[in-house]
């Protein structure tokens, strides 16, 4: 139930809460640092952060190098929609993710099994320098 859902949706508090910096600098650096681990996720995720922008992260096995680029993509297997302030709150306090989901402030579209890979993506972020 809720514990599994919280694991699925929540990064840990060690990730910076500056949304553009996270997607423009930190995510691409993590993908470059651990391309094989990223490609093991074998997914395309889109984050639409209201007030900050949208980013598409392609970690599919079909690409030679995983990427994080500005903009949304129809190829995303799962899309996360959330406000910038709620996303920052979730990055600061992982327990907020489940509350936001049940309050319908965090919306997931697409294949729910690919939503499970969000936590793995943030694990990859934490493990990169």
Secondary structure, DSSP 8 states (H G I E B T S, - for coil): -HHHHHHHH---TTS---HHHIIIIIHHHHHHHTHHHHHHT--EEEEEEETTEEEEEE--TTSSS-EEEES--TT-SEEEEEEHHHHHHHHH-TTHHHHHHHTTSSEEEE-HHHHTHHHHHHHHHHH--
